Structures are given as structure tokens and as C-alpha cells.
Amino acid sequence: MTAPLKVITWVAIRDTCEMTATLHPTDDQIDFIIGPTTDAFEFGFDRPSLRRFIDLAQTSLARLDAGQAISSAQSSAAQG
């Protein structure tokens, strides 16, 4: 039995940050490596948790894009 995740940390991933993935088909897992190899942050997902994370990421990106669209419209209205 595995315990729930209990890591407390903060990671900022920027546009130029190096990202790679390692597939482990026999373990049904994908590990993501963020940053240069010497001081990378690594995290892994099994298939169900990766699907949940992708759904969350897509929903979050849509909300972020909608917020940027609203901000751009408000900025244009303020300038106009």
C-alpha cells in the first residue's frame, strides 16, 4: 500500500527550462525531468495520475488563457 504524496516544495518552470521524459513501460510510469541533469527536479506519473494531471493542466491553461483575454480586452478598452 502506498501513502498519499507528502512532499512540500515549490518549483517554477519557465519557458526556457529544459524538460525531458523517460518512459518506463514495464512499470506503467513516465518520469519527467525538469532542469539540467546536474540539478534536475524529477517527478513520475502512472497512467491514471498522468491523465488526471493532463486534465487539470488543460483546464488550468484554458482559465489562464481566458484571464489573459479578459485582461487584454480591459487594457484595450482603457487605452481606447
C-alpha positions as CSV (number, residue, x, y, z in Angstrom):
1,M,0.0,0.0,0.0
2,T,1.3,3.4,-0.9
3,A,0.8,6.5,1.2
4,P,-0.5,9.8,-0.3
5,L,2.0,12.2,-1.6
6,K,3.6,14.3,1.2
7,V,6.4,16.4,-0.4
8,I,6.4,20.1,0.3
9,T,8.3,22.1,-2.3
10,W,7.9,24.8,-4.8
11,V,9.1,24.7,-8.4
12,A,8.9,27.4,-11.1
13,I,9.2,26.1,-14.6
14,R,9.8,28.9,-17.2
15,D,9.7,28.9,-20.9
16,T,13.4,28.1,-21.5
17,C,13.6,25.4,-18.8
18,E,15.0,22.1,-20.1
19,M,12.4,19.3,-20.0
20,T,12.7,15.6,-20.8
21,A,10.6,12.5,-20.2
22,T,11.6,8.9,-19.5
23,L,9.1,6.1,-20.3
24,H,9.1,3.0,-18.1
25,P,6.6,0.8,-20.0
26,T,7.1,-2.2,-17.7
27,D,6.3,0.0,-14.6
28,D,3.5,1.8,-16.5
29,Q,5.1,5.1,-15.5
30,I,6.5,8.2,-17.1
31,D,9.2,10.3,-15.3
32,F,9.5,14.0,-16.2
33,I,12.9,15.6,-15.6
34,I,12.8,19.4,-15.3
35,G,16.0,21.4,-15.5
36,P,19.6,20.4,-16.3
37,T,20.7,16.9,-15.4
38,T,23.0,18.2,-12.7
39,D,20.3,19.7,-10.5
40,A,17.0,18.5,-12.1
41,F,13.6,18.1,-10.4
42,E,12.1,14.8,-11.3
43,F,8.6,13.5,-10.8
44,G,6.8,10.4,-12.1
45,F,3.2,9.6,-13.0
46,D,1.5,6.3,-13.5
47,R,-1.0,6.2,-16.4
48,P,-4.2,7.2,-14.4
49,S,-2.4,10.0,-12.5
50,L,-0.9,11.4,-15.7
51,R,-4.4,11.6,-17.3
52,R,-5.7,13.4,-14.2
53,F,-2.7,15.8,-14.3
54,I,-3.2,16.5,-18.1
55,D,-6.9,17.2,-17.5
56,L,-6.0,19.6,-14.7
57,A,-3.3,21.3,-16.8
58,Q,-5.7,21.7,-19.8
59,T,-8.4,23.2,-17.6
60,S,-5.9,25.5,-15.9
61,L,-4.4,26.6,-19.2
62,A,-7.9,27.4,-20.5
63,R,-8.6,29.5,-17.4
64,L,-5.3,31.3,-17.7
65,D,-5.9,32.0,-21.4
66,A,-9.4,33.3,-20.6
67,G,-7.9,35.6,-18.0
68,Q,-5.3,36.9,-20.4
69,A,-8.0,37.5,-23.0
70,I,-10.1,39.4,-20.4
71,S,-7.0,41.4,-19.3
72,S,-6.2,42.2,-22.9
73,A,-9.8,43.4,-23.6
74,Q,-9.8,45.5,-20.5
75,S,-6.4,47.0,-21.4
76,S,-7.6,47.8,-24.9
77,A,-10.8,49.4,-23.6
78,A,-8.7,51.5,-21.1
79,Q,-6.4,52.7,-23.9
80,G,-9.2,53.3,-26.4
